[in-house]
Amino acid sequence: MENAVPVYILSGFLGSGKTTLLYRLLEFWKNKGMRPAVVMNELGDVNFDGMLVDESVPMAELLSGCICCSASVDLSMELTTLMKRESPDVIVIEATGAANPLDIIDNVTETSLYTKVELKGLITVVDAAHLLQLYREQKGATYRLMQEQIRSASALILNKTDRVSMEEAAEVSGVLRKWNAYAEIIPTVRCEVDLDNLLDSSDNASLAGTSDVAVDDNSPGSKAGGVGFSEEEEIVAADTGRAAHDHVMAYTHFFTNPINSVEFETFIKELPADVYRAKGVLTFNDTSGRFLFQYAYQESDFIKITPQGDVRDVAVFIGEHFSSGDLRKKLLHLEGRLFGRPAAVKRSL
Ligand SMILES: Nc1nc2c(ncn2[C@@H]2O[C@H](COP(=O)(O)OP(=O)(O)OP(=O)(O)O)[C@@H](O)[C@H]2O)c(=O)[nH]1
């Protein structure tokens, strides 16, 4: 398509390294004198990842749900508006880790019928250690979703290879090849990759959405199923009209008081295994400044930040079938307001 703006989709399960790759891509394009724009999608109510993106990068946010489930009009509208308002040279869509990429491919290709955008590639980032663990167990909704994200990719980043041995990296690489015969597989730590090569290989590979890859209609990302709300807390349904990722849930906790950093680290170490991802902005009472906190599969990171605008202390916990009530109690305890009025939102996705 002549003069169409290239669009790349970043896919990959929660915490695999999509945002890490996004930051690299943005720097790469800006260094080439290009104007990239981003569509960011988060399961929670807050766009933590956007906080570290340079303000010069135009950004559209789709919060509190998953683009693959929301009416395609949401994504199409954001793309069209970004095109008109910002005239970018390239657009990246960072999907939530629970997104089914085939639905997003559909949305983008549909948009390209009336807006000058062209889907160039779908880059899937894989957490080597997490996939290996799921592959050995060979079951679960997350496993099937990851499989779909890998199958649909035009390029595969095998990330977090620092968390596996060389033999294990080779084993996971074999799994990726088995599920996707065409995409280049690039092993990385923190998504450090030759980006010219990545984009070239992605551009040259075909996308599963336009080829004949088999898709399991009962897969977790497919549009089916309602969600029951049973907790007594304040509950906000993302949009009951939307299809749901019924295995994935998010709990958002708004903090009123600063907490102790050591106690918080202990709380994080004791998180149930079913909580596989958490992010937040926090103020501690024993150290100065504010922190962007990240947690993925037993590893946590704290980065000192100065959020723009009025950002409350808040943390989002994402996982499967965990007790948000238990997390809430522990967090209220850390805040010293166990019997205070709940300031929490539970969302089923
Ligand atoms: N050990 C290790 N950690 C990594 C690597 N790449 C990223 N991380 C860390 O993993 C966490 C998640 O990385 P993100 O880039 O935010 O992952 P994501 O896929 O965008 O996460 P979601 O947006 O929640 O789906 C962060 O704390 C990163 O610093 C890696 O290669 N090795």
The ligand as an SDF file (V2000), in Angstrom:
LIG
                    3D

 32 34  0  0  0  0  0  0  0  0999 V2000
   15.5030  -11.2700   34.3250 N   0  0  0  0  0  0  0  0  0  0  0  0
   14.9810  -10.5920   33.2960 C   0  0  0  0  0  0  0  0  0  0  0  0
   14.0270   -9.6760   33.5040 N   0  0  0  0  0  0  0  0  0  0  0  0
   13.5350   -9.0140   32.4360 C   0  0  0  0  0  0  0  0  0  0  0  0
   14.0010   -9.2540   31.1050 C   0  0  0  0  0  0  0  0  0  0  0  0
   13.3040   -8.4720   30.2530 N   0  0  0  0  0  0  0  0  0  0  0  0
   12.4410   -7.7490   31.0210 C   0  0  0  0  0  0  0  0  0  0  0  0
   12.5820   -8.0680   32.3270 N   0  0  0  0  0  0  0  0  0  0  0  0
   11.8190   -7.5350   33.4890 C   0  0  0  0  0  0  0  0  0  0  0  0
   10.5350   -8.1840   33.4920 O   0  0  0  0  0  0  0  0  0  0  0  0
    9.5300   -7.2960   33.9690 C   0  0  0  0  0  0  0  0  0  0  0  0
    8.4170   -7.1940   32.9280 C   0  0  0  0  0  0  0  0  0  0  0  0
    8.9220   -6.5600   31.7710 O   0  0  0  0  0  0  0  0  0  0  0  0
    7.9600   -5.6970   30.8120 P   0  0  0  0  0  0  0  0  0  0  0  0
    8.7980   -5.2470   29.6550 O   0  0  0  0  0  0  0  0  0  0  0  0
    7.2500   -4.6620   31.5890 O   0  0  0  0  0  0  0  0  0  0  0  0
    6.9350   -6.8310   30.3860 O   0  0  0  0  0  0  0  0  0  0  0  0
    5.5360   -6.6740   29.6090 P   0  0  0  0  0  0  0  0  0  0  0  0
    5.4340   -7.8380   28.7060 O   0  0  0  0  0  0  0  0  0  0  0  0
    5.4360   -5.3220   29.0060 O   0  0  0  0  0  0  0  0  0  0  0  0
    4.5230   -6.7870   30.8200 O   0  0  0  0  0  0  0  0  0  0  0  0
    2.9050   -6.5130   30.7440 P   0  0  0  0  0  0  0  0  0  0  0  0
    2.7340   -5.1400   30.1690 O   0  0  0  0  0  0  0  0  0  0  0  0
    2.4440   -6.6080   32.1530 O   0  0  0  0  0  0  0  0  0  0  0  0
    2.3380   -7.5970   29.9320 O   0  0  0  0  0  0  0  0  0  0  0  0
   10.2340   -5.9540   34.2390 C   0  0  0  0  0  0  0  0  0  0  0  0
   10.5350   -5.8950   35.6000 O   0  0  0  0  0  0  0  0  0  0  0  0
   11.5030   -6.0450   33.3900 C   0  0  0  0  0  0  0  0  0  0  0  0
   12.5480   -5.2690   33.8960 O   0  0  0  0  0  0  0  0  0  0  0  0
   15.0350  -10.2440   30.9050 C   0  0  0  0  0  0  0  0  0  0  0  0
   15.4980  -10.5480   29.8070 O   0  0  0  0  0  0  0  0  0  0  0  0
   15.4770  -10.8780   32.0410 N   0  0  0  0  0  0  0  0  0  0  0  0
  1  2  1  0
  2  3  2  0
  2 32  1  0
  3  4  1  0
  4  5  2  0
  4  8  1  0
  5  6  1  0
  5 30  1  0
  6  7  2  0
  7  8  1  0
  8  9  1  0
  9 10  1  0
  9 28  1  0
 10 11  1  0
 11 12  1  0
 11 26  1  0
 12 13  1  0
 13 14  1  0
 14 15  2  0
 14 16  1  0
 14 17  1  0
 17 18  1  0
 18 19  2  0
 18 20  1  0
 18 21  1  0
 21 22  1  0
 22 23  2  0
 22 24  1  0
 22 25  1  0
 26 27  1  0
 26 28  1  0
 28 29  1  0
 30 31  2  0
 30 32  1  0
M  END
$$$$
